[in-house]
C-alpha cells in the first residue's frame, strides 16, 4: 500500500476563492469527490478541533455501486485562511465501517504565483481496513477528478 500521495495543481483563481470552495459546505456540495458522485450531506466547523463531515453518494453511472454512500468524518488540525488547511479523517463505506475505514491526514497548502494559485495536497494514509484496498488504489484518480471538478467550479 502506498502511504503518501502528493498532488499539485495550479488554478486561475485567487487563493481566497479556492479556500472558500474547500470550506463552505454549500460550495463543497457542488464539486467534491470523484466523477459520478453527489454530496447529500456536508458540515464544516472551520476551526482547529472543528468537525468536517461529508458524504459522497454513488450516482447512476457507477452501476452496481449506485446509491452506495461513503462518509468521511474529520477534525481540523490547521486552519490558516487562504494559505493552509489540514485535517485528520476517517472515511468508509456505509454499512462496512470496520472493514473499509481509511484513517488519513490531508494537508492543503495554497500559494499565489503570478496571479494564479498553486494548490498542493498531501494525503497520508495511516491505516486502512482489509476491504479498503480499491479505495486506497483509486485515491490518485479520485483526487485528480475532484480537482478537475474544482477547476470547473472555479471557472464557471
C-alpha positions in Angstrom: 0.0 0.0 0.0 1.2 3.4 -0.9 1.1 5.5 2.3 1.6 9.0 0.9 0.1 10.9 -2.1 1.2 14.4 -3.2 -0.7 16.2 -6.0 -0.1 19.8 -7.2 -2.4 21.8 -9.4 -2.4 25.5 -10.5 -5.7 27.3 -10.7 -6.5 30.6 -12.4 -8.2 31.8 -9.2 -7.1 33.7 -6.1 -6.4 31.6 -3.0 -9.4 33.1 -1.2 -11.7 31.6 -3.7 -10.1 28.1 -3.5 -10.0 28.2 0.3 -13.7 29.2 0.4 -14.7 26.5 -2.1 -12.9 24.0 0.2 -14.5 25.2 3.4 -18.1 26.4 2.5 -20.5 23.4 2.8 -22.8 24.7 0.0 -19.8 25.1 -2.4 -18.3 21.7 -1.4 -21.6 20.0 -2.4 -21.1 21.4 -6.0 -17.7 19.9 -6.7 -16.4 17.5 -4.0 -15.5 13.9 -4.9 -14.6 11.9 -8.0 -16.9 11.9 -11.0 -20.4 10.4 -10.8 -21.0 11.2 -7.1 -23.3 13.6 -5.4 -22.9 15.1 -1.9 -26.1 14.7 0.1 -24.6 15.9 3.4 -21.8 18.3 4.4 -21.0 20.1 7.6 -17.9 22.3 8.2 -17.0 23.8 11.6 -14.0 25.8 10.4 -11.7 26.0 13.4 -8.9 23.9 14.9 -10.7 21.0 16.6 -13.8 21.6 14.4 -15.6 18.9 12.6 -15.6 18.3 8.8 -18.3 15.8 7.8 -19.1 15.0 4.2 -20.9 12.1 2.5 -20.4 11.1 -1.1 -23.2 9.0 -2.8 -22.6 7.0 -6.0 -24.7 8.0 -9.0 -26.3 6.1 -11.8 -23.0 5.9 -13.9 -21.4 3.9 -11.1 -23.5 0.9 -12.0 -23.6 -1.7 -9.2 -22.3 0.9 -6.7 -25.3 3.3 -7.4 -26.7 4.5 -4.1 -23.6 3.5 -2.1 -22.6 6.1 0.4 -19.0 7.0 1.5 -19.0 9.2 4.6 -15.9 11.0 5.9 -15.6 12.4 9.4 -12.6 14.7 10.0 -11.2 17.1 12.6 -9.3 20.2 11.5 -5.8 20.4 12.9 -4.6 23.5 11.0 -6.7 26.4 9.7 -4.8 29.3 8.2 -7.3 31.2 5.9 -6.3 31.2 2.3 -2.9 29.5 3.0 -3.2 26.1 4.7 -5.8 23.6 5.9 -5.2 20.2 7.4 -7.4 17.5 8.9 -7.3 14.0 10.3 -10.0 11.9 8.7 -11.7 8.6 8.7 -13.6 7.6 5.6 -15.5 4.4 5.0 -18.3 2.6 3.0 -21.6 2.9 4.8 -22.6 -0.4 6.4 -19.0 -1.7 6.2 -17.2 0.7 8.6 -14.9 -1.8 10.3 -13.7 -3.4 7.0 -13.4 -0.3 4.9 -12.2 2.6 7.1 -9.3 4.6 5.8 -7.5 6.6 8.5 -5.7 9.5 6.9 -4.3 13.0 7.3 -4.8 15.5 4.5 -3.0 18.8 4.2 -3.7 21.6 1.7 -1.2 24.4 1.0 -2.1 27.4 -1.2 0.5 29.7 -2.7 -0.2 32.6 -5.1 2.1 32.8 -8.1 1.8 35.3 -11.0 -1.9 35.9 -10.5 -2.7 32.1 -10.2 -2.8 29.8 -7.1 -0.8 26.7 -6.7 -2.6 24.1 -4.6 -0.6 21.2 -3.0 -2.4 18.3 -1.5 -0.5 15.8 0.7 -2.6 12.8 1.9 -1.0 10.3 4.3 -2.8 7.0 4.9 -2.1 5.8 8.5 -4.3 2.7 8.4 -6.7 1.1 6.0 -9.3 -1.7 6.7 -8.9 -5.1 4.9 -11.6 -4.2 2.3 -10.3 -0.7 1.6 -7.7 -1.7 -1.0 -9.6 -0.5 -4.0 -10.3 2.9 -2.4 -6.6 3.4 -1.5 -5.5 2.4 -5.0 -8.1 4.9 -6.5 -7.0 7.9 -4.4 -4.9 9.5 -7.0 -7.5 9.2 -9.7 -10.2 10.4 -7.3 -8.2 13.4 -6.3 -7.4 14.2 -9.9 -11.1 14.0 -10.9 -12.0 16.1 -7.8 -9.5 18.8 -8.7 -10.9 18.9 -12.3 -14.3 19.4 -10.8 -13.0 22.2 -8.6 -11.4 23.9 -11.6 -14.7 23.7 -13.5 -16.5 25.1 -10.4 -14.0 28.0 -10.1 -14.1 28.9 -13.7 -17.9 28.6 -14.2 
